[in-house]
Amino acid sequence: MTIKEYLNQVFAHTEKTADTEALRQELLIEMKTQEETYILEDDMTPDEAEEEVLLKSPTPDEFREELGIKPNVLSETDRFFSFFRWFAKGLITLLALYYLLEYSNIHFYFLESNSRSGILQSSIIFYYISFSLFINLFAVWFIMNKPDSSNEGKIRKNILIGIGLISHPIGLPTLLIGLLYDFTRMQKNHWFKQHLASTFKSKKKPIVVYSLTLMMFVGIGLSGASLASGLFNEPTEDSTVTVIKVEKTEGDRVYQSGSVALVPVENDAFRVEIRLVQYQFNTVPINALENVDLVYNINGIEIEGTLEKNDQSLNIEDSVITRQDRNSFVENFSMHVQLNYDYGEGEAGEYEYYIGISDIIGVSESSIEDSDWIWN
């Protein structure tokens, strides 16, 4: 690189004016004088002297900052970067606020709901979303700012790219900002903000300023209304307990009977409380059963059940929370029960049965206050 090329880089992003050209010539003369000094006093060749001058000079970005030269020639990418940077900051902040407002529902869906199915409803996804949101929130408010030097700019750029990659897809805005981020562009962004501020303060404003202002206030108003709705609107409470009574018979023998109650707990979630009694059990007497394991599926919800055994029956009592639609739950009621057990001397067996719509003998509804189904 030559001294002229170096100065071209220093002034590359600055609008050419009489003042900037005068400053460029002044710096060129000063650096050439230093070059001649090295040649005369240190017996350097012209190339060695020029290289020495450049080695002792700051980087073009740092020199521009040192001289107070404002980079005010913006490309379309620079303008996109400036607007997208604020868009990303607003988007990540709103997502984090929404997460905090809906935390109980999100926590329930991923960690408490027994209707989880596959990786999309797992604790891993819940913690990944939480981690991604708040690390990106930190990035857009504390990392995505103007660096003090080009080296610091490179560090911030790498941090933004890293955060964007490890928090994909929530981190996509951060990743894009990181790919476009550099010291010069942040200098331009700083000038662009000052330019916009001075435009807003001027007496004669272009129509685009009024349009942007209106859009900004509409956006803030809609966002505020949405957040206020989440903060102050309480969901309508459901206090109806639905009880499904079932009985499975073969001939004149009752094999299973009991009830399944749907008790509202919060918003659109309800607790499914199962009370089922197993009277008959193949040809093996119930009092001869040992190590009975119970697994059953009720409307797609897998449950490892608990039971109590006495001389005459097996009593199943379990509780699980779901967000399935109440009416759909009743209309499509199905239950698959599988028991594994030991009996006799080292003998093992299994028994399974299904309870469906045809086994329902009644459906009733009552309020929580009038119901004796609430478990403490």
C-alpha angles and dihedrals in degrees: 000000000000128000090254091051090048092053091046088059091048091054097031096107098037126095111251112246136153090262095051092046091050090051091048091053091047092052091045092054092046094051093044089051089053089049092054090049090058091048095050101036103032100033092238124159116245091256093049092047093050091048091050091052091052093046091057093047123089120247115282090253093050093044090052089052091046092052092046093237110161116222099224104158105099125191123206088261090054091052092046090050092051094051096038091051090061092041090054091048091051094043096051091045093051091047090052091049091049089049091053092047093048096035096119093051094045091046090050094048095052104029110022108029112101090203091077114141122191132322095319088072104042139115089247091062092045093054092042091054091047093048093045095050097050098040088052090046088055090047097052095046103037110018101036092068135108112289122223094225141013091255091054088048090057091050092050090046092054092046091052092048091048093049091047092052098047093045099047127181096019088044096056093104089049091048092051091048089049093052091052096038120110138140096260094047091051089051088053090047090053091051091045091055090050090047092052091046092053090047091054091049095050119100095232110053126183117243090252089066092057090046093051091046092051092047091048094052092045090051093047090047094051092046091048092049091051093049092045090051090055093045102045109022109091116207118247108261119232113213100175119118114201117202122197113198116203136184127177116201138172112200107318095334122100111214102173135008138164145099141277116209126198107209119183114234108168138345107325096342126103137182118243108215115193124199112173133162123206110205105168125042117184111273094315115099111240093232089059094059120109133186095008113191119194127202123167142167121218115187091334096314112125113216133180097214134212123219144178122221128210132164095276108031152004113245118208118198119170141148130206134170123228141165097215116134109272097223092045090049092056096041093049097036114159134156129191115192125190125184127188118195148163125229140165117005107340095324119144131193145166135217130191136178141171130228116196144158092297090060095056110108097179148352121209136176133208139158121268090247092057096041127097091198099091110112119212 
